[in-house]
Amino acid sequence: MSEVLRSSLVKLQALIGLIGLVALTPLLVLAAILSRLIAKLCCRPKPKSIEGEVAVVTGAGHGLGRAISLELAKKGCHIAAVDINFPGAEGTVKQIQENYKVRAKAYKANVTNHRELAELNTRVVGDLGPVTVLVNNAGVMIHRNILSPDPAEVQLMIDVNLTSHFWTKMVFLPPMKALRRGFIVTISSLAGVFPLPYSTSYTASKAGTMAHMRALRMELDLEKQRDIHVTTVLPTFLRTNDEVTQMSNTIGIDELYPLISGEEVARRVVDGMLRGEHEITLPGLAAVLYRLVFLLPADWQVRMILLLSGKRFKEFTNFRSPEECGESGR
Ligand SMILES: NC(=O)c1ccc[n+]([C@@H]2O[C@H](COP(=O)([O-])OP(=O)(O)OC[C@H]3O[C@@H](n4cnc5c(N)ncnc54)[C@H](O)[C@@H]3O)[C@@H](O)[C@H]2O)c1
């Protein structure tokens, strides 16, 4: 068969597939909405128990990581609080020990360093037991120079927010596969689906984590590892971080939607994780909104998002980080 004929046949096959998919889509959407409604009303999966399990929480020394560590401890899970900021991790452990009867220990590790994470696993297994809950929470958002960011800062954002998740997966997933159970929670951001202009490295890193977890979920399904649950979390801006709060004040993000507390997110995340939810958006309505926007052609998506908040993004260029203003960030 000639190359031209073969290529025409492949194109025809793709076109038939596309027409079939377009014809089926309304039915699929209806079936998905109905099954979601039924599950919500009467047969929501029961939360699994993690009593006596061991969780590694990265970036546990502050903000959302600390709140998630406390929430997991409340459910009876032992906690390895991991942070590059060791005193922060120790502070989290102190709060856990004051409130809950679980074992907790602070560990200093840089999530961008694969070797440190491998050593961390050995230490945690020795101290607390095998890790069956991994929370990829450590993240950075740096805006020292919005219009001309330093290449080292761009690299750091990609390394902490995206690359580190490959290292944690390589270290913590194989033992979960051997045990045939576990939970992986990845803190992405709504910025991964509603891009933030002038914060492109952050946006790209968060979109990357979401795609990474989607591919991982498929791998686990192909390997019939259905008791390893992967949950991606896409929160709006939170009240956990001074720089975000200051940024929100500058560009008025909270006029679009109020900033959410770390504790509120932690409760929703741990509940969703235990029920095996794949993606959690906060607020929940954003899940509908981003799917509707994705139905539009690419140029309309840009117009639509700019229409909603273009003025704010422009004001972003006037943002000065706490560090730049000479205040202590934290
Ligand atoms: N704050 C927000 O508005 C917001 C919104 C959406 C998503 N998120 C995401 O939620 C997560 C937590 O955010 P937060 O507001 O609690 O941040 P935070 O700055 O309060 O805490 C992050 C923690 O990560 C630690 N960390 C940073 N780099 C590290 C490294 N290389 N190795 C180990 N630990 C490291 C920090 O020391 C800190 O304790 C991040 O992934 C962030 O991107 C935050």
The ligand as an SDF file (V2000), in Angstrom:
LIG
                    3D

 44 48  0  0  0  0  0  0  0  0999 V2000
   -0.6030   29.4470   49.5380 N   0  0  0  0  0  0  0  0  0  0  0  0
   -1.4270   29.3670   48.5100 C   0  0  0  0  0  0  0  0  0  0  0  0
   -2.1900   30.2780   48.2210 O   0  0  0  0  0  0  0  0  0  0  0  0
   -1.4690   28.1340   47.6680 C   0  0  0  0  0  0  0  0  0  0  0  0
   -2.4470   27.9890   46.6880 C   0  0  0  0  0  0  0  0  0  0  0  0
   -2.4860   26.8450   45.9120 C   0  0  0  0  0  0  0  0  0  0  0  0
   -1.5440   25.8570   46.1150 C   0  0  0  0  0  0  0  0  0  0  0  0
   -0.5920   26.0180   47.0770 N   0  0  0  0  0  0  0  0  0  0  0  0
    0.4060   24.9700   47.2510 C   0  0  0  0  0  0  0  0  0  0  0  0
    0.2410   24.4220   48.5510 O   0  0  0  0  0  0  0  0  0  0  0  0
    1.5110   23.9540   49.0330 C   0  0  0  0  0  0  0  0  0  0  0  0
    1.7690   24.5410   50.4100 C   0  0  0  0  0  0  0  0  0  0  0  0
    1.7200   25.9550   50.3160 O   0  0  0  0  0  0  0  0  0  0  0  0
    1.8050   26.8640   51.6140 P   0  0  0  0  0  0  0  0  0  0  0  0
    1.0800   28.0920   51.3060 O   0  0  0  0  0  0  0  0  0  0  0  0
    1.4530   26.0920   52.8190 O   0  0  0  0  0  0  0  0  0  0  0  0
    3.3750   27.2060   51.6100 O   0  0  0  0  0  0  0  0  0  0  0  0
    4.3120   27.6060   52.8250 P   0  0  0  0  0  0  0  0  0  0  0  0
    5.3690   28.4780   52.2440 O   0  0  0  0  0  0  0  0  0  0  0  0
    3.5470   28.1180   53.9730 O   0  0  0  0  0  0  0  0  0  0  0  0
    4.9620   26.2100   53.2400 O   0  0  0  0  0  0  0  0  0  0  0  0
    5.7490   25.4830   52.3500 C   0  0  0  0  0  0  0  0  0  0  0  0
    6.7290   24.6340   53.1620 C   0  0  0  0  0  0  0  0  0  0  0  0
    7.5470   23.9300   52.2210 O   0  0  0  0  0  0  0  0  0  0  0  0
    8.8940   23.9320   52.7000 C   0  0  0  0  0  0  0  0  0  0  0  0
    9.8220   23.7660   51.5890 N   0  0  0  0  0  0  0  0  0  0  0  0
   10.1220   24.6660   50.6070 C   0  0  0  0  0  0  0  0  0  0  0  0
   11.0910   24.1740   49.8150 N   0  0  0  0  0  0  0  0  0  0  0  0
   11.3980   22.9510   50.2920 C   0  0  0  0  0  0  0  0  0  0  0  0
   12.3380   21.9510   49.8930 C   0  0  0  0  0  0  0  0  0  0  0  0
   13.1450   22.1620   48.8480 N   0  0  0  0  0  0  0  0  0  0  0  0
   12.3980   20.8070   50.6060 N   0  0  0  0  0  0  0  0  0  0  0  0
   11.5910   20.6080   51.6850 C   0  0  0  0  0  0  0  0  0  0  0  0
   10.7090   21.5240   52.1220 N   0  0  0  0  0  0  0  0  0  0  0  0
   10.6090   22.6780   51.4220 C   0  0  0  0  0  0  0  0  0  0  0  0
    9.0290   25.3120   53.3440 C   0  0  0  0  0  0  0  0  0  0  0  0
   10.1340   25.3500   54.2550 O   0  0  0  0  0  0  0  0  0  0  0  0
    7.6750   25.4720   54.0230 C   0  0  0  0  0  0  0  0  0  0  0  0
    7.6900   24.9910   55.3670 O   0  0  0  0  0  0  0  0  0  0  0  0
    2.5210   24.3510   47.9860 C   0  0  0  0  0  0  0  0  0  0  0  0
    2.7710   23.2730   47.1110 O   0  0  0  0  0  0  0  0  0  0  0  0
    1.8260   25.4630   47.2400 C   0  0  0  0  0  0  0  0  0  0  0  0
    2.3100   25.6380   45.9350 O   0  0  0  0  0  0  0  0  0  0  0  0
   -0.5470   27.1140   47.8580 C   0  0  0  0  0  0  0  0  0  0  0  0
  1  2  1  0
  2  3  2  0
  2  4  1  0
  4  5  1  0
  4 44  2  0
  5  6  2  0
  6  7  1  0
  7  8  2  0
  8  9  1  0
  8 44  1  0
  9 10  1  0
  9 42  1  0
 10 11  1  0
 11 12  1  0
 11 40  1  0
 12 13  1  0
 13 14  1  0
 14 15  2  0
 14 16  1  0
 14 17  1  0
 17 18  1  0
 18 19  2  0
 18 20  1  0
 18 21  1  0
 21 22  1  0
 22 23  1  0
 23 24  1  0
 23 38  1  0
 24 25  1  0
 25 26  1  0
 25 36  1  0
 26 27  1  0
 26 35  1  0
 27 28  2  0
 28 29  1  0
 29 30  1  0
 29 35  2  0
 30 31  1  0
 30 32  2  0
 32 33  1  0
 33 34  2  0
 34 35  1  0
 36 37  1  0
 36 38  1  0
 38 39  1  0
 40 41  1  0
 40 42  1  0
 42 43  1  0
M  CHG  2   8   1  16  -1
M  END
$$$$
